[in-house]
Structures are given as C-alpha cells and as structure tokens.
Amino acid sequence: MGTSPPPSGHRNPPDWAPNLPRLGTPLGGSTFLLSGRSGSVHGVGRERTFATTQAAAAALHSRSCRGIVGALPFDLDDPAALWEPADLTVSAQPLAPAAPPQRRSVTVLARLPEPAEHQRRVGEIVARIRAGQAQKVVLARAVQLQVDEAIDPIALAAAFAGGNTANNAFAVALDAAGERYAGQWLVGASPELLVRRRGRSVQCRPYAGTAPRSPDPVVDEQRAAALRSSAKDLAEHSFVVEYLRRSLAPFCTTINAPTEPTLLSTGELWHLATPISATLADPATTALDLALALSPTPALGGTPSAVASEMIAHYEGDRGFYGGAIGWCNSEGDGDWVVTIRCVGLAADLHHLTAWAGGGIIADSDPAAEVAETTAKFATALRALGADPETVAP
Ligand SMILES: C=C(O[C@H]1C=CC=C(C(=O)O)[C@@H]1O)C(=O)O
C-alpha cells in the first residue's frame, strides 16, 4: 500500500508531528489520533457528538458534517465514541516515538479470567464447535494493570508505533461515548486494516493466524514457515476472508483477494494476512458505512457471526471497545478504520489500564496453545509500556 492522499477539505500542515497535543491542554477529551503508513490523521476539538452510529452515518450522507472520527464498540448496539472534530488535520509524517519506551514498572492487578479458566473456556468452546454449534469463535481475556507515573496517551501511542509505520498507532479519547467513558482513552497499534476507502477503491487487510516471533533468526524463520503451512491457522484465516467477500459483495462491483494469505509480522508476532481490494458500486457508500457493515469480522467475532457473538457475550461479558474499530471518515466519504486490537484502555486517572488479547478457536484448537497465544499478544502492549512481557505470563 503506497501513500494515500490526505482527506480533502482539511488543512494540511507541513510538519505536524512535533506539535503533538500534550495532556492538560483543553483538547484532552476530544483528541483523535491515527497514524500509519499513509501519515497521521489528527482530530482536535469536538463540534458535535453523535448519539448513535446511524446518526453519524446519516450526517455524512447529508453532507452536514465535515468529517467524523472515533471508535466503534465490538457490539454495535453499545455506545460508540463518534464525533465531528472542530479540526481534522493530516500529516504525511507518521507518528514516531521521541525516544525508546520509558522503562516502567507495571503491576498486574487482575487477570480476567485467570489463564487456567481461559484454557477451560477454550476447551468448552472447542467441544461446542465439534458439536456443530459454530465453526469459529474468537475468545479473549484481559489483564488489569497499574503504573506509578501517569501515562501521556499520545506518548504511549508513539511508543506503540515503535517506529514501524505498518503499526496503525492510535490514541482516542472516549468521552464522546458518554459518562461511563469520561476521561478514558483507547491507545494501541493495530496491524489490521478493517477497511480503507478512497473514492471507489476499497481495501481490507484482515489478519488471522498467529505465531510468536523469536529473537533467534533461525527459529523465527522456522516459526514463520510453520505458520504458513499450518492447516489450523489457514482454516482460521479463511473464515475471515470468506466473510469479507460475502459482506463486501452487496457494495462492490469487483472484489479481488489472493487465494492464499501472505505472512506479515509485527515486532512480536507473525500473522497470516490477506490484502483484499474491491471497487465500490455506489460512490455514496462511505468508509463509515463499510466499517459498520463489516465490523466485527470473524477475526474478532466468529462464524456464524450471531452464534459467535452470543458465545463471546456468555463467556466474556461486555467487551466495550476492544474488538471494534477506530478510524475516521471525511465529507467525501473517504476514510480508514482499523480493528481495535493490540491496545489498552486507559482509565481517567491515567494510572490504571486494561489490555486485551484474543485468539480464533476452531475445531482442532489446542486450549493450552490458545493461552500461550494470548500471552504472546499481550507483549505488544507491555513493550509499549516499557515493561517486561513476562509480567503477564501465567
Ligand atoms: C483477537 C486478536 O487478534 C486477531 C487478529 C490477528 C490474529 C488473530 C488470531 O490469530 O487469532 C486474531 O483473529 C487480538 O490481538 O486480540
């Protein structure tokens, strides 16, 4: 994916990155930042808050707003944090950390659930899948963390970016979602592009199928090769690609996806990913319309979607914003939405955090391996926090 043009109709400062908003400015509760390969999109101020996703989509269609930024929850019936910023700026420069992540001591306050319970749940879901109740379910667990020094969400987003523009780093104030989220933030770096729309061109880059990286290059290569030929991971991945093909079909005239996924890596993990490109049938369909139609994919939900969502609610309860999408859409309907993974929820006191990690479960998943996979996924947040990934190991 090359550099994409900035959303039109907004000013384009030559060098935005050095002027990162700092905490304590009046912008805190309405800051949106998404930074990746095509640069950084930064919403400041809040002109209008949308009570529902439908209201936001309608405002874009009626051309009565200049653009929308924010976060979609995992369950689209839950409150979203969507608003029209007073200003939306784009910099060609992606966010870069000022320095390596500051070393922090991170205390684990709770594991929700304990890894042994997560393993038991995975075993139960495998049995339910084998009994024919579903084909794939993505089960997640969370860890609650505490740090001594208050966290600056923008600096943490820069640490999540880690200098790698393939990581879509983000910091999103959640105040627009209502009282329950006052002062809270969502901060992370997602490798997974839910959807990008530029004119009639649509792109998705789903991820599913995972192996941990190794510092030893030979072992690292072996793990990548094993992932590429893992029947279990290829099957897990195929549910997501099939779902996207089906879900894009009503909106698109052409849909192109390679028959085999490619291997992509983050600093901590290898993944199977498929770059999908499509052409919109109706140019009135906005990036937000597409995000609402696609989220959550079986990379976070499962197959069939409704059954998987019921199982997820049963085992995990309310996921809030984890597993949803964060992004922006301008008045032309162009925009980017990334899947809300590899992230933390930061409490209003800026000292308490929740990190989430999930994994796709199919009929031949191994419950102990699924616990290990979630532990490996937590490493992204721990590295950004400047903590030892072993901090959350079972
Ligand atoms: C659910 C997560 O990852 C998804 C994205 C990539 C690979 C995944 C997997 O291999 O299970 C998950 O579908 C997460 O990071 O919490």
The ligand as a MOL file (V3000), in Angstrom:
LIG
                    3D

  0  0  0     0  0            999 V3000
M  V30 BEGIN CTAB
M  V30 COUNTS 16 16 0 0 0
M  V30 BEGIN ATOM
M  V30 1 C -8.0780 -11.0980 18.5100 0
M  V30 2 C -6.8390 -10.6710 18.3040 0
M  V30 3 O -6.1690 -10.8890 17.1210 0
M  V30 4 C -6.8560 -11.2330 15.9370 0
M  V30 5 C -6.0520 -10.6990 14.8150 0
M  V30 6 C -4.9820 -11.4010 14.3160 0
M  V30 7 C -4.8140 -12.7520 14.6400 0
M  V30 8 C -5.7450 -13.4130 15.3760 0
M  V30 9 C -5.6030 -14.8590 15.6610 0
M  V30 10 O -4.6370 -15.4740 15.1570 0
M  V30 11 O -6.3900 -15.4150 16.4180 0
M  V30 12 C -6.9980 -12.7500 15.8370 0
M  V30 13 O -8.0000 -13.1000 14.9420 0
M  V30 14 C -6.1040 -9.9030 19.3140 0
M  V30 15 O -4.9820 -9.4720 19.0380 0
M  V30 16 O -6.6450 -9.6930 20.4240 0
M  V30 END ATOM
M  V30 BEGIN BOND
M  V30 1 2 1 2
M  V30 2 1 2 3
M  V30 3 1 2 14
M  V30 4 1 3 4
M  V30 5 1 4 5
M  V30 6 1 4 12
M  V30 7 2 5 6
M  V30 8 1 6 7
M  V30 9 2 7 8
M  V30 10 1 8 9
M  V30 11 1 8 12
M  V30 12 2 9 10
M  V30 13 1 9 11
M  V30 14 1 12 13
M  V30 15 2 14 15
M  V30 16 1 14 16
M  V30 END BOND
M  V30 END CTAB
M  END
